[in-house]
Amino acid sequence: MSEVSSLTGRLLVATPALADPNFDRAVVLLLDHDEEGSLGVILNRPTPVGVGDILESWAALAGEPGVVFQGGPVSLDSALGVAVVPGEGNEKTGASAVVGDGPLGWRRVHGAIGLVDLEAPPELLAAALGSLRIFAGYAGWGPGQLEDELVEGAWYVVESEPGDVSSPDPSQLWRAVLRRQRNELAMVATYPDDPSLN
């Protein structure tokens, strides 16, 4: 798949027509999209489980609300860390901590957004991270599966912003992402939770 056609780093925003309850009003950050399939995390599904309850060493670095998010229906027993490293060449990281295009223990996905190696010592990344979210599980699609769903009209594809990862009000992220679009998608943000009320 060419770099141009990759959707890595973009958001999938569930359309009102998407019937799968796993993705009702979901906002998915695509962490990987190529000919072998797609992988992402749902940004707006906080759980009642605190980060400290499962990854105590990372709890201090996790952004508010400080809970684990359900990243998707696949592998709910695994954890993924997604973090924003603000700015290029952040002075706080120090030269020894930066290798290539980011601090050790962090792999760039798109722009300032990247994956955190949760096996690394948190101190290694503490100075560099602007925000961190921990996700249990992920959303996955096999080869061509996501493309089929896009053709069926299940998802809107929009640009992500670093603040999406750490939205202080995840329950409003679906509306907020749609509202900031400069086209007819902004109107979809007003779609009622219960279409029969329309």
N, C-alpha and C positions, 0 to 999 in steps of 0.2 A: 504494500500500500504506500502510495507516495506521501511525502510530508504534508502536502496540500490537503489530501483527503482525510488525514488522520483527525479524529475529534478529541484526541488526548488534551486534557486541560479545559475542555468546554463543559458546559452544564447541559444535562438532559432535564427538562422540566416536563413533568407528566401533564398530558392534556386532560381536560375534563372527560374525554371519551375513554381514557385508559381504564379498563375494568379490573385489573389485577389489584386486589386490596393491599398487597405488599408495596405497591407503588402509588397509592392514592395521594395525589398532591405532593409527590416526591420531587426533590431537587437532588439530582445525582451528579457528582463531580466525576468525570471520566479520568481515571488514573492511567489507563492504557487502552488503546484502540488500534488494532492492526488486523492483518488478514487472518490471524489466529483467534480473534475474538476481542471482547471488550471486558473491562473490569472497572468498577467505580464504587463510590460510597455515597449513601444517602445522607445529605447534610442536615436534614430537618427531622430526625427521629431520635430525640433524646430518650434515654432510659432512666429509671430511678436509681440505677447503680452508680455509685461514685467511682471516679477513676482510682482513688486510693484503696477501694475495696478489692481491686484486681491487679493494679499496677502501682503499688504504693510509692515506688521511687519516682514515678512520673507525675504524681498528683499535683505537686507544687507548680509544675510547668503548664498544666492543662488550663485552658481558658474557661471563663464562666460559660455555662453553669457548673463546670467541674464534674460532669457526669460522662459516662460512656454513651456513645450514640450507636444505634443499630444501623450498621453500614449497609445491610441488605440481608436477604434470606439465605445466602450461601455461607457455610463455615462460621456459624455463630460462636463457635468456641475458639476462634482465632481473633487476634487483635491487630489492627493497623493504626499507625500514627500518621496523621497528616498535619503538616505545619507550614507556616508562612515564615520565610526569612526575609525581613524587610530590607530593601535597598541592595544595590550592587556593592560588594566590597565593604560590608558593614564594619566600621572601625572597632566596634566592641568585640568582634570575634577574635581579633589578634591574628597575625600572619600565620602562626603555627597551627591554628585550628582550621584554616581554610585550605582546601585542596581542590584544584580545578574550579568548579563553579558553585561551590557551597561548602558549608562546614562538614567536617567528618561526622558520619552518622546520619546524614541527610542527603537524599537524592532528588534532584530537581525533576518535577513532572511537567510544569508549565509556569513560566514567569517566576514569581516568588513562592509558588506553591510546590511542596515536595513531600516525599515519604520519609518518615523517621525510622531508623533502625532501633526498635524497642529493646534490642539486646545490648545496645551501646550504653555506656554510663551516661545518665542524664546530665551530669556536670559538663560533659563534652559539648553539649548543645545549648546549655542554659543561657549563655550570653547572646547567642545568635538568634534564638527563636522569638518571633513576634507573637505567635499564637500557636497552640497545639490542641488538636482534638484526637481523641481515641475512639476508634470504631470497632465494634464487635461484628464480625462478618462483613460481607461485601455483596455487591450486585454483579452478576457475571452473565455474559452472553457468549455463545459459541460462534464459530465463523459464520458470518452473514446474518445471524439472528437479530442483532441490533438494527442492521440495515433494513431487514424485513419489517421490524416494528416501526421504523421511521417512515417507510412507505405507507404503512397502515395508518399513520397519523397518531401514533401513541405518544410521541414525544415532540417537544419543541427543542431545538438546539440553539443555545445562546452562549455568548461569551461569559466566562467566569471573571470574578473580581476577587482579589485576595481576601477581602472582608467577608466573602460568602462562607469561607471555611470556619470563621469564628463569629458568625452572626450572633449578637447578644439575645435575639428573640427568634430562635429557630422555628417556632410555630408560625411565624409570619413570613418566612423566607420565600415560600412559593409565590405569594402575592408580591413581595418586594422585588424579586427578580423579574417577574412579568411586568410590573409597573415601570421599571426603569428602561424597558425596551422602547425604541423610538418608531414603533410601527403598530399594527393592529393588535399585537400581543399585549400591549398595555391595557387594552380593554378586557382581555381575558381575566386579568387580575380581579375584576369585579364579579366574576362568575360566582354564583351562590354555592355554599357548601352542599345544599340540597337543591338540585335543579328543579324539583317540583314547586319550589317557592318562587321561581322566576315568572 
